[in-house]
Amino acid sequence: MTKRVYNFNPGPSTLPLDVLKKLQADLLNFENTGMSIMEISHRSPEYDKVHNDAIALAKELMGLDDTYKVLFVGGGASTQFAYIPMNFLHKGKVGAYVDTGTWSTKAIKEAQNFGEVHLAGSSKDDGFTFIPRPEEIQFPNDAAYLHITTNNTIKGTQYHFVPETGTVPLIADMSSDILSHQIDFSKFSMIYAGAQKNLGPSGVTMIVMKENILDTIVDGIPTMIDYRTHATKNSLFNTAPTLPIYIVKLVLEWIKDVGGLSAVETINRAKKDIVYGLIDDYPDYFRAPVRKDSRSWMNLVFRLPSEELEQKLIAEATSAGFIGLKGHRSVGGIRVSLYNAMTLEGAEKVAEFIMNFRKNN
Ligand SMILES: Cc1ncc(COP(=O)(O)O)c(C=O)c1O
């Protein structure tokens, strides 16, 4: 048996073991081609099936109909920070953004290079420790779009509601919570996510786009940046990142096999309850900075009584086979990332480890 650790890395992060095994089994001779998936053409029938299956599965799991397109592009989620205003931020309009820290701050900064930004809400003054409440999110009703970051990987906050935007298109960076729970995806005009947390490996970004938003794209932008290029060519205008897309397909199949988003949500709820339960049981020892209504199910952040103890916990956890518990360097502390592929057993084991650490320290 190959050694595997409990991997709590924030991204790239743990993948389902079944997916890795399938990948390994298929590697040398994919679908009887005598080649690996990496060595066949992105225009071959074998790859075509992988590509279209991944798209169909994503739509099925999200409950979306044919008014939505699923795109696969390179460049990471960060590239979308610029592509969104380049495509949708017309002169005379504003791009509305909710600032919930690091990644949304970066998205805002990038949009300011292309047009006018309206700050629709922010938790900056409180160290990004909460998600603004629905009534605190305000924007003009002719805004080009409202952009939110549904899960804030570094600050450990997550939206537990979908903002109502009327006729203003809602755009979301779902990089770190996509397909982790049930949500009405049809409320969004565009969703994007770097694959490397809940969808697969790094190297591909999945975009889900309502077709009608394509009609509003600014003309005259470079071909590869114009979403219409990828939408009309089924993400095969140029060489697609075939291996990452193949692995995304395997992950989507795994989600379906587990029982779809309702089953995934049940497991994710149990996982986060175990860890937050422990934190809440000992408020004199653990300090959770995030407001309770905004707590992330994916990235659980907390502090110990001192930085020395935090370093000690991280070191002892690593030796014990619990990897990736160090909070982001910008915030410090402990971060337990419980993405879809982390098992319930993993959450139980890490909670037990943290509980024993508290007893001994
Ligand atoms: C919420 C969120 N958005 C965007 C990014 C940036 O993604 P990428 O590295 O794919 O550009 C990250 C990376 O961790 C993230 O967590």
The ligand as a Tripos MOL2 file, in Angstrom:
@<TRIPOS>MOLECULE
LIG
   16    16     1     0     0
SMALL
NO_CHARGES

@<TRIPOS>ATOM
      1 C1        -11.0300   32.1080   -4.3490 C.3       1 LIG1
      2 C2         -9.8230   32.1140   -5.2240 C.ar      1 LIG1
      3 N1         -9.8490   32.8200   -6.3660 N.ar      1 LIG1
      4 C3         -8.7940   32.8430   -7.1970 C.ar      1 LIG1
      5 C4         -7.6420   32.1560   -6.9210 C.ar      1 LIG1
      6 C5         -6.4930   32.2150   -7.8760 C.3       1 LIG1
      7 O1         -6.4930   31.0570   -8.6180 O.3       1 LIG1
      8 P1         -5.3570   30.7120   -9.6830 P.3       1 LIG1
      9 O2         -4.1340   30.3850   -8.9090 O.co2     1 LIG1
     10 O3         -5.9360   29.5750  -10.4410 O.co2     1 LIG1
     11 O4         -5.1480   31.9210  -10.5240 O.co2     1 LIG1
     12 C6         -7.5740   31.3840   -5.7430 C.ar      1 LIG1
     13 C7         -6.3630   30.6110   -5.4340 C.2       1 LIG1
     14 O5         -6.2040   30.0270   -4.3980 O.2       1 LIG1
     15 C8         -8.6920   31.3750   -4.8890 C.ar      1 LIG1
     16 O6         -8.6670   30.6660   -3.7430 O.3       1 LIG1
@<TRIPOS>BOND
     1     1     2 1
     2     2     3 ar
     3     2    15 ar
     4     3     4 ar
     5     4     5 ar
     6     5     6 1
     7     5    12 ar
     8     6     7 1
     9     7     8 1
    10     8     9 2
    11     8    10 1
    12     8    11 1
    13    12    13 1
    14    12    15 ar
    15    13    14 2
    16    15    16 1
@<TRIPOS>SUBSTRUCTURE
     1 LIG1         1 GROUP 0 **** ****
